[in-house]
Amino acid sequence: MLLNYNPFILLPVALIEQSDIVTLLIIVVVFFSILLILGIRKSYKLKKENERLDKISEELAKQEEKYKDFTEGHMYGDN
């Protein structure tokens, strides 16, 4: 019976302690918290940029259009 004993079967269970699990969970939480903060920051910057572009777009739409019909004297104009 002693010849069939394998001490490496219990090795993974013996190496993982509660403090190791807590440390790993803390690392994972910190990592995802950093990703969340970076995502919120990026979202805020994109929102500000979108508002700036909307303002520019509204200003351009309010400007007087200075369109000149260039096809009147052209030989390919309306017949």
C-alpha positions as CSV (number, residue, x, y, z in Angstrom):
1,M,0.0,0.0,0.0
2,L,2.8,2.4,0.7
3,L,4.2,2.0,-2.8
4,N,1.0,3.4,-4.4
5,Y,1.2,6.7,-2.3
6,N,1.8,9.8,-4.5
7,P,2.5,12.9,-2.4
8,F,2.1,15.2,-5.5
9,I,-1.7,14.6,-5.7
10,L,-2.3,16.8,-2.6
11,L,0.4,19.3,-3.6
12,P,-1.9,21.9,-5.3
13,V,-4.3,21.9,-2.4
14,A,-1.6,22.4,0.1
15,L,0.1,25.2,-1.8
16,I,-3.1,27.4,-2.1
17,E,-3.9,29.2,1.1
18,Q,-6.6,31.7,1.9
19,S,-4.2,34.6,2.0
20,D,-3.1,33.7,-1.6
21,I,-6.6,33.7,-2.8
22,V,-7.3,37.1,-1.1
23,T,-4.1,38.6,-2.6
24,L,-5.1,37.3,-6.1
25,L,-8.6,38.8,-5.7
26,I,-7.2,42.1,-4.6
27,I,-4.9,42.2,-7.7
28,V,-7.8,41.4,-10.0
29,V,-10.1,44.0,-8.4
30,V,-7.4,46.7,-8.7
31,F,-6.7,45.8,-12.4
32,F,-10.4,46.0,-13.3
33,S,-10.9,49.2,-11.3
34,I,-8.1,50.8,-13.3
35,L,-9.7,49.7,-16.5
36,L,-13.0,51.1,-15.4
37,I,-11.5,54.4,-14.4
38,L,-9.7,54.7,-17.7
39,G,-13.0,53.8,-19.6
40,I,-14.9,56.5,-17.7
41,R,-12.2,59.0,-18.4
42,K,-12.2,58.2,-22.1
43,S,-16.0,58.4,-22.2
44,Y,-15.9,61.8,-20.6
45,K,-13.3,63.1,-23.1
46,L,-15.3,61.7,-26.0
47,K,-18.5,63.4,-24.7
48,K,-16.6,66.7,-24.5
49,E,-15.2,66.3,-28.0
50,N,-18.7,65.5,-29.3
51,E,-20.2,68.6,-27.7
52,R,-17.4,70.7,-29.2
53,L,-18.0,69.2,-32.7
54,D,-21.8,69.8,-32.3
55,K,-21.2,73.4,-31.5
56,I,-18.9,73.8,-34.5
57,S,-21.5,72.1,-36.7
58,E,-24.3,74.4,-35.5
59,E,-22.1,77.5,-36.1
60,L,-21.4,76.3,-39.7
61,A,-25.1,75.6,-40.3
62,K,-26.0,79.2,-39.1
63,Q,-23.5,80.8,-41.4
64,E,-24.8,82.3,-44.6
65,E,-24.4,79.9,-47.5
66,K,-22.4,81.5,-50.3
67,Y,-23.2,79.0,-53.0
68,K,-22.9,80.1,-56.5
69,D,-24.3,78.1,-59.4
70,F,-21.4,77.4,-61.5
71,T,-23.2,75.4,-64.2
72,E,-25.1,78.3,-65.8
73,G,-22.5,79.2,-68.4
74,H,-21.1,75.8,-68.7
75,M,-21.7,73.8,-71.9
76,Y,-22.6,70.7,-69.8
77,G,-25.3,72.6,-67.8
78,D,-29.0,72.0,-67.9
79,N,-30.4,71.9,-71.4
